[in-house]
């Protein structure tokens, strides 16, 4: 890919400039890589099967996707607690 002045864009361009974009828009600092975790968690929260999330992120092992990248949101935790409450009466 070529930039505005005709030079090749370096592989770390997006990562390096992500901090600038966050700061310019008044957002808290996070690593660019953390967006992969957010993506996995949002897909999971919206009912996307883990196997599809694994494929989307390009992981060879579903354990990596399930145990490291996807995180359960508070609404899912509440739903689980409600299900246990209903089962126990």
C-alpha positions in Angstrom: 0.0 0.0 0.0 1.2 3.5 -0.8 0.8 6.6 1.3 -0.3 10.1 0.2 3.2 11.0 -0.9 3.9 7.8 -2.8 5.9 5.9 -0.3 5.3 2.4 0.9 3.3 2.2 4.2 5.4 0.4 6.8 3.9 -2.8 8.4 3.5 -1.1 11.8 1.9 2.0 10.5 -1.6 1.2 11.8 -0.3 0.2 15.2 1.8 3.3 15.5 -0.9 5.7 14.5 -3.7 4.0 16.4 -2.6 5.8 19.6 -2.8 9.2 17.8 -6.3 8.4 16.5 -7.4 7.5 20.0 -5.9 10.6 21.5 -7.3 12.9 18.8 -10.8 11.5 19.5 -10.6 11.7 23.3 -10.6 7.9 23.7 -8.8 6.0 26.4 -5.5 4.4 25.3 -5.7 0.7 24.4 -3.4 -1.4 22.3 -4.4 -2.0 18.6 -4.2 -5.7 19.3 -6.8 -5.4 22.0 -9.4 -4.8 19.3 -9.1 -8.6 18.5 -10.2 -9.4 22.0 -13.1 -6.9 21.7 -14.1 -8.4 18.3 -14.1 -11.9 19.7 -16.2 -10.9 22.7 -18.7 -8.9 20.7 -19.2 -11.8 18.3 -19.7 -14.2 21.2 -22.2 -11.9 22.9 -24.1 -11.8 19.6 -24.5 -15.5 19.3 -21.7 -16.2 16.8 -20.5 -19.8 17.3 -17.0 -20.2 18.8 -15.8 -22.1 15.7 -16.7 -19.2 13.4 -15.0 -16.7 15.8 -11.9 -18.9 15.7 -11.9 -18.8 11.9 -12.5 -15.1 11.8 -9.5 -14.5 14.0 -7.4 -17.0 12.2 -6.5 -19.2 15.2 -5.5 -22.8 14.6 -6.7 -23.8 18.1 -10.2 -23.1 19.4 -8.8 -23.1 22.9 -6.8 -19.9 22.1 -10.0 -18.2 20.9 -12.1 -19.4 23.8 -9.7 -19.1 26.7 -7.7 -16.0 25.7 -9.6 -13.9 23.2 -13.3 -14.1 24.1 -14.6 -12.7 27.3 -18.1 -13.1 28.8 -19.9 -9.8 29.2 -21.9 -8.8 32.3 -25.3 -9.4 30.6 -24.3 -13.0 29.7 -23.2 -13.5 33.3 -26.6 -12.2 34.5 -28.4 -14.5 32.1 -26.4 -17.5 33.4 -27.2 -16.6 37.0 -30.9 -16.2 36.1 -30.9 -19.6 34.4 -29.4 -21.3 37.5 -31.9 -19.4 39.7 -34.8 -20.7 37.5 -33.4 -24.3 37.5 -33.1 -24.3 41.3 -36.6 -22.8 41.8 
